[in-house]
Amino acid sequence: MRVKVSRRAHFNAAHKLYNSNWTAKKNEEVFGKCSSPNYHGHNYELVVSVTGEIDEETGFVIDIKVLKDLIADKIETAFDHKNLNLDVPDFANLNPTAENIAVVIWNKLRPSIKKEHDLEVVLYETARNFVTYSGG
């Protein structure tokens, strides 16, 4: 029997969306206010889910404290109160869109999750705008 276990977390971060190969005008046309040269911030909400078989000895798919600590160490510490464009090396050459942030988060967590478990990341940039990434 496969069960999904989820942990909610959050972090606050600033970013701007832009393509360095484009003019300021084209960046503004494509990214709007999100391309502001002075950056802007979000209160990101994150839901990380691990799906797998329940361990017969522990009754867990994954110990939720282990998942909590993993998210705190790999994601919250790296992203919280940071400027994603300037402070997080993963975005040195990657536009920090919600889509790209979700993929980076998944890639940071995947090596610490058992390979027989599925991993899903849901990232809310606002209460109404969110992305989901499950690998692949």
C-alpha positions in Angstrom: 0.0 0.0 0.0 1.5 3.3 -1.1 0.9 6.4 1.0 1.8 10.1 0.5 3.3 11.9 3.4 3.5 15.7 3.2 5.2 18.5 5.1 4.4 22.2 4.7 7.2 24.8 5.1 7.8 28.4 4.0 10.5 30.9 3.2 10.6 34.6 2.3 12.8 35.6 -0.6 13.4 38.3 -3.2 14.0 37.9 -6.9 13.6 39.5 -10.3 12.7 37.8 -13.5 14.8 38.8 -16.5 16.8 37.4 -19.4 20.2 39.0 -19.7 20.2 38.6 -23.5 17.1 40.8 -23.8 16.7 44.6 -23.6 15.1 46.1 -20.5 12.0 46.9 -22.7 11.6 43.2 -23.7 12.2 42.0 -20.2 9.4 44.4 -19.0 7.1 43.3 -21.8 7.6 39.6 -20.9 8.0 39.7 -17.1 6.2 43.0 -16.3 6.7 44.3 -12.7 8.6 41.1 -11.9 11.5 42.4 -13.9 12.0 45.5 -11.7 15.7 46.2 -11.3 15.2 46.7 -7.6 13.7 43.1 -7.1 10.5 42.2 -5.3 9.7 39.5 -2.7 7.3 36.7 -2.0 6.3 34.7 1.0 6.7 31.3 -0.5 4.7 28.3 0.8 6.2 24.9 0.1 4.6 21.5 0.3 7.0 18.5 0.0 5.4 15.1 -0.4 7.0 11.6 -0.3 5.1 8.6 -1.5 6.0 5.0 -0.8 5.2 1.8 1.0 4.7 1.9 4.7 7.6 0.4 6.6 6.3 -2.6 8.6 8.6 -2.0 11.5 8.1 1.8 12.0 4.7 2.3 10.4 6.2 5.3 8.5 6.7 6.0 4.8 9.3 8.6 6.0 9.8 9.9 9.5 8.1 13.4 9.3 10.8 14.8 11.6 13.5 13.6 9.1 11.5 15.3 6.3 11.1 18.5 8.4 14.9 18.6 9.2 15.8 17.9 5.5 13.6 20.8 4.3 15.0 23.1 7.0 18.6 22.2 6.1 18.4 22.0 2.3 15.8 24.6 1.5 14.9 27.1 4.3 18.5 27.7 5.3 19.5 28.2 1.7 16.5 30.4 0.5 15.0 32.1 3.5 15.5 35.9 3.6 17.8 35.7 0.5 17.8 37.4 -2.8 17.6 34.4 -5.1 19.3 36.1 -8.0 22.3 37.3 -5.9 22.6 35.0 -2.9 21.7 31.5 -4.1 24.3 30.0 -6.5 21.6 27.7 -8.1 20.2 30.9 -9.8 23.4 32.5 -11.0 22.5 31.5 -14.5 18.9 30.4 -14.0 15.9 32.7 -14.0 14.2 32.2 -10.6 10.7 31.6 -11.8 8.4 29.6 -9.6 8.9 26.7 -12.1 12.7 26.8 -11.8 12.6 27.3 -8.0 10.4 24.1 -7.7 12.8 22.1 -9.8 15.9 23.3 -7.8 14.1 22.4 -4.6 13.3 18.9 -5.9 16.9 18.4 -7.0 18.2 19.5 -3.6 15.9 17.1 -1.8 15.9 14.1 -4.2 19.4 12.7 -3.1 18.2 12.4 0.5 15.0 10.5 -0.3 15.0 6.8 -0.8 15.0 5.9 -4.5 12.0 3.7 -4.2 10.0 6.7 -2.9 8.4 9.3 -5.2 9.0 13.0 -4.4 6.7 15.9 -5.2 7.3 19.6 -4.6 4.4 22.1 -4.7 5.6 25.7 -4.5 3.1 28.6 -3.8 4.4 31.9 -5.0 1.1 33.5 -3.9 -2.0 32.1 -2.5 -3.4 31.7 -6.1 -0.2 30.9 -8.1 1.6 27.7 -7.6 3.6 25.0 -9.5 4.0 21.3 -8.9 7.1 19.3 -9.9 7.5 15.5 -9.5 10.7 14.9 -11.4 11.3 13.9 -15.0 
